Amino acid sequence: MNGVKQLTNNNLVYATDSDIAELINFLIGMHDEAETLYPPYDKFLMSKFIKPIVADKLCILLKEDQKIIGAMGGVVSRWWFSHNEYLGDAFFYIDKEHRNYQNASALVKAFNDIANKKLIPCLIGTADGNDLDRKSALYEKLGFRKIGDIFANGV
């Protein structure tokens, strides 16, 4: 992906440092919309976490009129039992009024392309109970297979 790619009616771009403040405020919407009671967010910690993701070109934004309407980003990590790496998502969120298959699939495909270029697997998880069936259907339609579940106690 070089700069801007027209995959939807909106623009798909790599996040840059100048996007970080808007991205953090945008992702707070994901936090606030969750059914899960996560700990309070800290914008400073969010910024420290997101900066290397942006620097490593591991964050894709969906923009409309220069405004973020969707975002997917993650980290390259090693399997705990291997030297091999994978790209795992840290966040995937689309503004409610822009939530549709076209926008969601464009973000997921662009994120998966990052992993493919690095020749590593892409792992995408769902850490909130909202729309689980719809999210699973999206990932399966895009060629992902379910390899586990997340269970929680205390959140």
N, C-alpha and C positions, 0 to 999 in steps of 0.2 A: 504494500500500500504506500504510494508516494503522495504525501499531503492529503488532498481531498479526493475522495472516490464517490461517484454518484451511484449508490446502490439502492437508495430509496428516494422518496421525494425530498429528503433532507440530506445533509452532508455528513459523511462519515470521515473523521479525522483522528490522528493521534493527538492525545492531550499534550499540551505544552505547559511550561511553568506559569505562563500567564493565565491558564485555565484553573489552576489549583484552588484558588479562593472560591470561585463559582462552583467548582466540582464538589468541594466540601459542603457548601450550603445546599447543593442539589442532593447529595447523598444523605443529608440529614432527613430529607423527605422519606428515604427508604427506611431509615431507622424509626422515624415517627409513625410510618404506615404499618410496621410489623405488628403481628399479633403476639409475638414473643416479647416478653419483658426483658430486654437487654439492659445492661448497665448504662448509665448516662454516658453520652459521648463527650469527648474533649477535642475541640477543634485543633489545638496544638498537636496532640498525639495523632489525630487524623492527618494533619499536614506532614508530620515526620514520616508517617507510613506511606503516604501517597507520593511524596517527592521522588523516591527512587523508582517507583512504578512508572511514573511519568518519564523520568530520565532514561529508563531502560526501554521506552516505547512499548510498554505492556498495558497501556490504557487507551481504549478506543472511545471516542465521543461521537454521539449523534447530535448534530446541531441544526437548528432551524432559525434563520435570521440571526446567526451568530450566538444564539442562546442554547445552552446545553438542555437537551430533552431526553437524552439517554446516555448511559455510560456502562462500560464493562472493563474491568481491570483485574490484574492478578500478579502473582509472583512465580518465579521459577524456583522450584525447591527440589530437594533430593528425597527419594523414597527413604524411609528410615532404615531400611534393610539393604540398601543398594547405593552404588555410586551414580546410578542413572537418575536423570532429572525429569520433571514434568512441569507443565504450566497449570497452575491452579487458580481459579477465580477467587478474588477477594470481595468483589462487588459486581452486581449486575442489576441495574435499575433503569426503568423507563418511566417518564412522567405519565400519569394516568391517562391524560387525553391523547397521548401518542402511543399508547400500548396497543400494538397490533402485531400480527405475525410478520409482516414485512420488516418493521423496525427491529423486532426482537431477533429475527433470523439474521438480519444484516450484522447486528452487533456480535452475535454468537459466531457467525461464519468468519468475521474479521478477527475475532479473538482466537479462534481455532487456527486460522491462517498463520498467526504468530507462532503457535506451537509447531505447525507443519514446517515452517521455514527453519525452525531450530531443530527439527527432526526429533521432537519429544512429544509424548502424549499430552492431551489436554483434559483436565478434570474439572468438571463444573458441578457445584453442589447447590443445594437449596437449604438454607438454614432458618427459614421461617415457614410456618404452616399455611400461609396464604396461597391459594390456587395451585396446590401441589399437583393435581391431575393435569391441569393445563400446562404447567411447567414441564412435567415429565413428557407429555405429548410433544411439546416443542423440541426438547432435546432428542427424543427418539426419532422424530421426523427428520432431524438434521444429522442423523447417523450416530448419535451417542447411545451407549447402552448403560443401563443401570447396574452399578457394581456394589451398592451398599445402601445404607440408610444412616441418618443421624438421630440419636436418641438423646434426650436431655433431662436433667433433674435440677431444679433450682432456678430455671429461667422461664 
